[in-house]
């Protein structure tokens, strides 16, 4: 009798486990295309880069045969973004790319979108502020001596 009740309990537990609702929550897999800038733009997307040059050579690495879309925009006085430059390039088998970005005076907003086979599309944003050459010449002519402070009276 004891053996029979044990078998019945085991059978009931097996039935409860097999018919009980099973919920599995799958985490969304995020597999962005690998991307790194080796030269030309700041490593930190949050920092603004400053230059006097009218163009910027950008070098980087990503997945082989990935597609890269580069857009350079500026903001007008009303806060509306307008596009100055747009280019699309395909990376070779080594995963290395380079491009020259034209820069206008003021803040240039650079958006680089990378997509590759077996990867999700990822967008990276940078800011480069171009100053006029007159500022550069003015800075060259300045003399700064350590310890020399203007006297305020």
VMD Tcl script that draws the C-alpha trace (Angstrom):
set ca {
  {0.00 0.00 0.00}
  {2.82 2.39 0.85}
  {4.52 1.68 -2.49}
  {1.29 2.39 -4.32}
  {0.76 5.74 -2.57}
  {4.39 6.71 -3.27}
  {3.93 5.95 -6.94}
  {0.69 7.95 -6.97}
  {2.41 10.98 -5.34}
  {5.32 10.81 -7.80}
  {2.86 10.50 -10.69}
  {0.85 13.52 -9.46}
  {4.00 15.64 -9.02}
  {5.13 14.71 -12.54}
  {1.69 15.64 -13.92}
  {1.65 18.97 -12.08}
  {5.10 19.86 -13.38}
  {4.31 18.86 -16.94}
  {1.00 20.78 -17.08}
  {2.02 23.81 -15.04}
  {2.48 27.00 -17.06}
  {6.05 27.59 -18.04}
  {7.12 31.16 -18.75}
  {10.47 31.93 -20.26}
  {11.50 35.50 -20.80}
  {14.02 35.86 -23.59}
  {16.38 38.78 -23.38}
  {16.65 40.80 -26.57}
  {19.95 40.11 -28.25}
  {21.76 43.30 -29.14}
  {24.65 42.66 -31.48}
  {25.80 46.06 -32.80}
  {28.37 46.23 -35.55}
  {31.85 46.69 -34.05}
  {33.25 50.15 -34.69}
  {36.23 52.16 -33.51}
  {37.81 55.42 -34.64}
  {41.58 55.17 -34.57}
  {42.31 58.73 -35.70}
  {40.50 61.90 -36.68}
  {37.62 62.10 -34.22}
  {37.57 62.14 -30.43}
  {37.24 58.81 -28.70}
  {34.47 60.10 -26.46}
  {31.27 60.93 -28.35}
  {30.22 63.41 -25.63}
  {33.24 65.70 -26.06}
  {33.36 68.42 -28.70}
  {36.50 68.56 -30.84}
  {37.83 71.95 -32.03}
  {39.82 72.61 -35.22}
  {40.88 75.37 -37.61}
  {41.03 73.04 -40.65}
  {38.40 72.92 -43.38}
  {38.44 69.10 -43.50}
  {39.13 66.14 -41.25}
  {40.64 62.78 -42.21}
  {39.00 59.95 -40.24}
  {40.47 56.46 -39.91}
  {38.83 53.52 -38.19}
  {38.06 49.84 -38.00}
  {34.85 47.86 -38.19}
  {33.58 44.47 -39.36}
  {34.86 43.36 -42.77}
  {32.55 44.27 -45.66}
  {30.40 46.48 -43.42}
  {28.58 49.47 -44.86}
  {29.26 52.92 -43.43}
  {27.12 55.99 -43.95}
  {28.60 59.37 -42.96}
  {26.56 62.55 -42.63}
  {27.86 66.00 -41.66}
  {25.20 68.52 -40.61}
  {25.03 72.02 -39.18}
  {22.33 73.85 -37.31}
  {20.99 77.15 -38.62}
  {20.01 80.12 -36.46}
  {16.49 78.75 -36.02}
  {17.75 75.40 -34.69}
  {16.97 73.43 -37.85}
  {19.59 70.87 -38.92}
  {20.64 70.86 -42.55}
  {22.96 68.45 -44.29}
  {26.31 69.64 -45.66}
  {27.80 66.29 -46.67}
  {26.65 62.70 -47.07}
  {28.66 59.70 -48.21}
  {28.35 55.92 -48.14}
  {31.32 53.58 -48.28}
  {31.88 49.86 -48.05}
  {34.69 48.54 -45.89}
  {37.14 46.06 -47.37}
  {38.10 42.59 -46.17}
  {40.48 43.92 -43.50}
  {37.79 46.03 -41.84}
  {39.80 49.27 -42.15}
  {38.29 52.46 -43.56}
  {39.20 56.12 -44.07}
  {37.30 59.14 -45.29}
  {37.76 62.90 -45.53}
  {35.00 64.97 -43.96}
  {34.51 68.59 -45.10}
  {33.92 71.00 -42.21}
  {32.14 74.34 -42.30}
  {32.64 77.18 -39.79}
  {30.75 76.57 -36.56}
  {29.67 73.30 -35.01}
  {29.57 70.33 -37.38}
  {27.47 67.38 -36.24}
  {28.88 64.13 -37.60}
  {26.76 61.00 -37.65}
  {28.33 57.68 -38.61}
  {26.03 54.69 -39.13}
  {27.57 51.22 -39.38}
  {25.76 48.10 -40.52}
  {27.21 44.75 -41.40}
  {26.15 41.22 -42.14}
  {25.14 39.40 -38.93}
  {25.19 42.73 -37.02}
  {22.58 45.29 -36.09}
  {22.85 48.85 -37.35}
  {24.55 51.21 -34.90}
  {24.87 55.01 -35.07}
  {27.66 57.10 -33.53}
  {27.51 60.89 -33.17}
  {30.39 63.35 -32.89}
  {30.74 67.12 -32.81}
  {33.59 69.09 -34.37}
  {33.66 72.85 -33.98}
  {35.57 74.71 -36.69}
  {36.98 78.09 -35.71}
  {38.06 80.79 -38.20}
  {41.75 81.12 -39.17}
  {41.78 84.66 -37.67}
  {41.45 83.11 -34.20}
  {44.44 80.89 -34.93}
  {46.56 83.86 -36.01}
  {45.49 85.80 -32.91}
  {46.48 82.91 -30.67}
  {49.89 82.69 -32.37}
  {50.62 86.34 -31.62}
  {49.69 86.10 -27.94}
  {52.45 85.93 -25.35}
  {51.78 84.06 -22.15}
  {54.32 84.17 -19.38}
  {53.93 81.99 -16.31}
  {53.24 83.99 -13.17}
  {52.39 87.17 -15.06}
  {48.87 88.12 -14.05}
  {47.04 91.32 -14.94}
  {46.66 93.70 -12.01}
  {43.10 94.55 -11.09}
  {42.65 97.70 -9.04}
}
mol new
graphics top color blue
foreach p $ca { graphics top sphere $p radius 0.5 }
foreach p [lrange $ca 0 end-1] q [lrange $ca 1 end] { graphics top cylinder $p $q radius 0.2 }
display resetview
